[in-house]
């Protein structure tokens, strides 16, 4: 595919998304219909689509229209591309620019956030709002977690470099490596296949580094999902790990991942049967607002009613999970959100409702620190 043809493909996919199709479904549908597209073509088209979704509002304004074509004109215009070369009508590329499209509109460029969310996000982030908004408009870094059971960070870097994967250590946490070259080769790399590294955001790793993990503890990952935090904890301590998720299918890959990492994890259908636990970790369902660089479609699908429902679910999970904690144990609360309603407000509400619990530590991780927006708190019963 020519560069222009890739842009036209992105335009068609964006039109599908703007009509209501989830981004991943629209991309998969296009790929199935476009057998001629190679892996580099598919990756380039995906990058165009995700760049457009991250900057949907501003790109639509700069491009003159909230359509696939308008948004892609806006993205390319923001990036300083020569629009007349791309929009020439040649080789399956998009049709030439109309007279109206040749000039960028003048006026205040809108924020790349749903309108209803702008005030809550401003009040949550304060002085960090502008930097966070700007960061969410860009691509997220690819970050690896070093499995300390199998390698030091330097050893993992050396193993990755043998396959041309270049990395740099991150200051946020001692297990994090940011991939600077060769990211598309990671899952075929020996270091990954042998369990020396896993894909995991640095903020999530940094939370795990703060946990009071000790040898011999009995630990439950209560909202385990794919098990990333379970494996990160197991990389730091020789404890007994249990994993539970209300949606059991989300843990389907965990046994294979645990085997690759060289750790033992017991998946449980009912965590009550193996309670109590010295530590219960609740990485609760949330808006994902701290990860919208990676899943920008979610930003535009997130509604005010969704936030209210999530807050109720988060409070319920905390209430249920605290009953599983052994005397003297700790309860961990985490989200990949930057909204105070899901973070500090939940913790304040919890300790107000249950005054026999106290906050030992809490922190909002900022995107400016290199990872995703993330929140964590450690609670202990008095």
Buried (B, 14 or more C-beta within 10 A) or exposed (E): BEEBBBBBBBBBBBBBBBEEBEBEEBBEEBBEEBEEBEEEBBEBBBEBBBBBBBBBBBBBBBBBBBBBBBBBBBBBBBEEBEBEEBBBEEEEBBEEBEEEBEEBEEEEBBBBBBEEBBEBBBEBBEEBBEEBBEBBBEEBBBBBBBBBBBBEBEEBBEBBBEBEBBBEBBEBBBBBBBBEEBBEBBEEBEBBEBBBBBBBBBBBBBBBBBBBBEEEBBBBBBBBBBBBBBBBBBBBBBBBBBBBBEEEEBBEEBEEBBEBBBBEBEBBEEBEEBBBBBBBBBBBBBBBBBBBBBBBBBBBEBEEEEBEEBBEBBBEBBEBBBEBBBEEBBBBBBBBBBBBBBBBBBBEBBBEEBEEBEBEBBBBBBBEBBBBBBBBBBBBBE
